[in-house]
Amino acid sequence: MVKNPIEILIQACAYMKYWAGLYKTEFQEKLLEGVQMLISCAHRVMQQNRATPVLQLLAPAEDPADDEEAEE
């Protein structure tokens, strides 16, 4: 089971690294640079998400109609 959407990105990067060996050296280097950039971005996002709670419960929005009924 996927617990975090970033896991999908990391798995895709693993496949791209594996498949990079099928290409010529020029394209292989560019592909590996791109994979490394994606992984570093995912790492930064994961670090930012640790600082904020995953789930925040908000108070229900107040309905102006409820206020009018309470006044009557």
N, C-alpha and C positions, 0 to 999 in steps of 0.2 A: 504494500500500500504506500502511496505517496503521501508523506506527511507535510511536505512543503513544496510549492511549485518550483523552487530553485533546484530541487532534486532532479527534475526533468531536464533542466538546462545542463546540469553537471553530467548527467547520463549521456546527453547528446554530444557534449564536448568529448567524452571518453570515446564515443563511436567515431567522431571526426578525427581524433588523434590516431585511432586505429586505421581508419581509411586513408589517412594522409600518406601512408606508405605505398599506396597504389598509384600515386601521381608522380610526375617528374619533380626533380629537386626544387626548381623555381617555385612551382605552385605549392609544393609541400611546405616550404618555408613560410610562405604567405598564409597558408591555412593554419599552420601551427601558431603563428603570431596572432591570428584572429581568435583561435581557441584560447590562447593564454589571456587575451584581452577579455573575452567573455567570462572566463573563470574569475579573473580579478574583479570584474564588475559584480558578479554574483557574490563574491566574498564581501565586497563593500556593502551590498544590500543586506546580506545576512547580519553583518555587524550593526547596521543601523536598526534592523528589526529587533535585535536583542535589547536595545535601549527602550523600545516602546512595547507595551503589552500587546499580545496578539489579539486579544478580544476585549473590547471595552463596551460595557453596557451603558446605554444612555437612558436618561429619564424620558418617559413618554412626553411627546409634545403636548402642550396644553391646548385644549380646544376652546376657542372663544365662546361657543354655544354653551359649554358647561358652566362658564362664569355667569352668563345671563340667567341660566336656570337657578343657580345658587342664590342670586340676588332676589328672585321673586319669592 
